[in-house]
């Protein structure tokens, strides 16, 4: 796993936990982290696949936590973003 992926995911989840009622955009989160929005969107996809967040598209789109922040552990985030590929093949 790339060390920045976990740090990026933690930052995303922290931002979402601080604003549970708001739909945060990837552009806004990328500005907070000071990285390219494409990287944020990639991690959003990974976290969404793990069931940790939900997102919606459109003018009023964005991302929110799928469940309360209290019910999400740091290990849930780690397991969502850890690299499961060995030499280009998924385990």
Secondary structure, 3 states (H helix, E strand, C coil): CCHHHHHHHHHHHHHHHHCCCCCECHHHHHHHHCCCHHHHHHHHHHHHHCCCEEEECCCCCEEEECCCHHHCCHHHHHHHHCCCEECCEEC
